[in-house]
Amino acid sequence: MRQYLEGNKRSLKYIVCNQCGREMKLENGIVQEGVYSGEARWGYFSQKDGERHLFDLCEECYGNLTGGFLIPVTVEDETEFL
């Protein structure tokens, strides 16, 4: 869950893990640790038509979630970090 300063979608106030509730480390509005930001847009033929779901997970909760997958996530090496 993200909270922005004074409704400004560019200036982060804080990020909280939606699973465990832990607040992520920020410095000057920049995240200082691993965070997974998920988004799902639901369309026709779902029970959530027209809804957009947003959430954030800390690295530990992301690992717990994906660790339970029957088919593991695909992991690729990155050479450039943003």
Backbone bond lengths (Angstrom), bond angles and torsions (degrees), N, CA, C in turn:
res aa  C-N    CA-C-N  psi(-1)  N-CA   C-N-CA  omega(-1)  CA-C   N-CA-C  phi
1 M - - - 1.439 - - 1.519 108.33 -
2 R 1.301 115.73 128.78 1.461 120.76 -178.89 1.521 110.62 -109.04
3 Q 1.304 115.10 139.27 1.460 121.72 174.24 1.521 107.05 -121.78
4 Y 1.322 116.11 129.98 1.461 121.26 -177.75 1.519 110.47 -107.57
5 L 1.324 116.32 154.92 1.454 122.36 177.97 1.522 110.00 -70.40
6 E 1.309 116.44 126.73 1.463 123.92 173.20 1.522 113.53 43.45
7 G 1.321 117.25 41.64 1.453 121.35 177.04 1.520 114.58 71.98
8 N 1.325 117.98 5.70 1.457 122.62 179.50 1.528 108.54 -82.69
9 K 1.331 118.06 112.62 1.473 122.34 -176.24 1.521 113.40 -71.51
10 R 1.330 118.86 6.06 1.464 121.69 179.61 1.520 112.73 -111.14
11 S 1.323 117.50 -15.76 1.466 121.14 -176.24 1.520 110.08 -112.78
12 L 1.336 116.27 102.30 1.466 120.93 -178.65 1.521 111.65 -72.51
13 K 1.318 115.76 134.44 1.471 122.18 172.93 1.526 108.37 -93.15
14 Y 1.333 115.95 -47.24 1.465 121.16 175.32 1.516 110.90 -163.97
15 I 1.345 115.54 161.87 1.462 123.55 172.65 1.521 107.11 -128.32
16 V 1.315 116.22 133.17 1.464 122.29 179.05 1.522 108.17 -121.05
17 C 1.327 116.89 135.87 1.463 121.65 176.34 1.526 108.66 -65.38
18 N 1.321 116.76 124.45 1.459 120.82 -179.88 1.528 112.69 -67.17
19 Q 1.330 118.58 -21.49 1.468 121.57 -178.55 1.524 111.96 -85.18
20 C 1.338 117.71 -55.02 1.472 120.44 -173.17 1.534 113.43 -103.52
21 G 1.339 117.78 -13.77 1.460 121.00 177.81 1.515 115.08 84.97
22 R 1.337 117.14 3.82 1.466 119.80 -179.23 1.520 110.18 -74.88
23 E 1.349 115.25 137.02 1.454 120.47 177.23 1.523 109.89 -81.36
24 M 1.329 116.36 132.78 1.462 122.12 -179.43 1.531 109.97 -77.96
25 K 1.320 115.36 155.48 1.463 121.09 179.17 1.527 109.97 -78.58
26 L 1.339 115.85 127.51 1.460 122.50 176.41 1.519 109.13 -125.65
27 E 1.323 116.44 144.44 1.463 122.60 171.07 1.508 107.39 -132.66
28 N 1.328 115.99 118.21 1.472 120.93 -178.25 1.521 112.03 52.68
29 G 1.338 116.53 39.49 1.453 121.27 177.73 1.513 115.38 78.27
30 I 1.346 117.55 7.75 1.467 121.85 -179.07 1.529 108.63 -111.22
31 V 1.328 116.22 128.40 1.466 121.78 -179.23 1.524 109.54 -66.94
32 Q 1.338 116.43 132.26 1.459 122.05 -175.60 1.524 113.11 -109.15
33 E 1.327 117.21 19.33 1.464 121.31 178.65 1.521 109.06 -155.53
34 G 1.333 115.80 171.66 1.453 120.29 -179.51 1.516 111.81 -69.12
35 V 1.312 116.56 132.84 1.466 122.31 176.87 1.522 108.45 -144.06
36 Y 1.318 116.26 136.84 1.453 121.92 175.38 1.519 107.68 -102.39
37 S 1.323 116.85 124.74 1.457 122.25 176.59 1.518 108.25 -107.49
38 G 1.315 116.10 117.83 1.455 121.17 -178.56 1.514 111.75 -107.46
39 E 1.324 114.97 148.71 1.462 121.60 177.50 1.514 108.45 -143.13
40 A 1.326 116.42 136.89 1.459 121.79 174.69 1.524 107.76 -133.17
41 R 1.313 115.76 127.02 1.459 121.73 175.37 1.529 106.74 -108.80
42 W 1.323 115.46 119.49 1.455 120.52 -174.76 1.517 109.76 -98.17
43 G 1.317 115.91 133.79 1.456 121.26 -178.64 1.518 111.63 -120.43
44 Y 1.306 113.63 -154.41 1.462 120.17 -178.97 1.525 111.40 -57.49
45 F 1.300 115.10 153.92 1.462 124.88 176.38 1.527 113.39 71.30
46 S 1.323 117.68 13.42 1.468 120.70 172.82 1.523 107.57 -116.26
47 Q 1.303 115.82 167.08 1.462 119.83 176.55 1.525 111.14 -86.64
48 K 1.327 117.08 5.08 1.465 122.41 -178.97 1.531 110.86 -122.05
49 D 1.322 117.53 30.91 1.464 122.59 -176.69 1.523 112.02 -45.39
50 G 1.338 115.74 128.06 1.452 120.91 175.10 1.519 115.11 79.89
51 E 1.319 118.44 3.35 1.465 120.98 179.94 1.527 110.38 -95.45
52 R 1.327 114.24 149.19 1.471 121.89 173.80 1.517 106.75 -123.10
53 H 1.316 117.33 122.59 1.466 122.85 -178.77 1.529 108.85 -107.96
54 L 1.333 116.90 130.83 1.462 123.33 178.68 1.518 108.79 -125.65
55 F 1.340 116.59 139.55 1.459 119.75 176.98 1.519 110.06 -156.11
56 D 1.330 115.64 161.40 1.460 122.94 178.07 1.524 108.45 -128.76
57 L 1.340 116.37 140.40 1.458 121.80 176.56 1.522 109.36 -125.62
58 C 1.331 116.48 140.17 1.460 120.06 172.02 1.535 107.50 -70.62
59 E 1.303 116.22 167.18 1.467 120.24 -176.05 1.528 111.74 -61.35
60 E 1.321 117.65 -38.27 1.467 121.08 -179.83 1.531 111.23 -64.98
61 C 1.325 117.38 -46.01 1.464 120.19 -179.83 1.524 111.26 -67.65
62 Y 1.339 117.10 -35.13 1.465 120.35 175.04 1.534 109.58 -60.79
63 G 1.324 116.68 -44.60 1.461 121.23 178.88 1.518 112.06 -62.99
64 N 1.335 117.05 -40.06 1.466 120.60 178.08 1.523 111.22 -64.83
65 L 1.332 116.81 -40.97 1.457 121.03 -179.98 1.522 110.97 -66.80
66 T 1.317 117.06 -54.20 1.470 120.39 -175.96 1.525 112.25 -71.45
67 G 1.324 117.05 -24.52 1.460 120.80 177.83 1.522 112.58 -64.79
68 G 1.326 117.02 -20.52 1.457 121.48 179.39 1.516 113.86 -93.18
69 F 1.328 117.56 1.62 1.462 120.80 -179.95 1.520 110.63 -68.73
70 L 1.311 117.18 138.40 1.465 122.17 174.52 1.533 109.88 -66.57
71 I 1.332 115.61 -41.46 1.465 121.78 175.88 1.524 106.47 -107.05
72 P 1.333 118.64 115.67 1.464 120.95 -174.62 1.530 112.13 -64.14
73 V 1.335 114.89 155.92 1.460 120.14 175.76 1.521 108.99 -64.75
74 T 1.314 116.12 153.08 1.456 121.87 174.63 1.515 108.04 -83.06
75 V 1.325 116.93 127.75 1.463 121.92 -179.00 1.520 108.36 -113.39
76 E 1.327 116.26 126.98 1.459 122.44 176.94 1.517 108.37 -127.19
77 D 1.325 117.58 146.82 1.457 122.01 177.39 1.518 110.61 -75.63
78 E 1.325 116.51 140.04 1.461 123.39 175.44 1.532 107.72 -106.63
79 T 1.317 116.59 138.04 1.459 119.83 178.29 1.525 111.94 -104.34
80 E 1.337 116.87 -17.07 1.464 120.94 177.81 1.513 108.47 -123.91
81 F 1.315 115.87 136.76 1.461 121.64 178.30 1.504 108.80 -113.99
82 L 1.322 116.43 134.84 1.467 121.14 179.39 1.500 110.65 -86.46
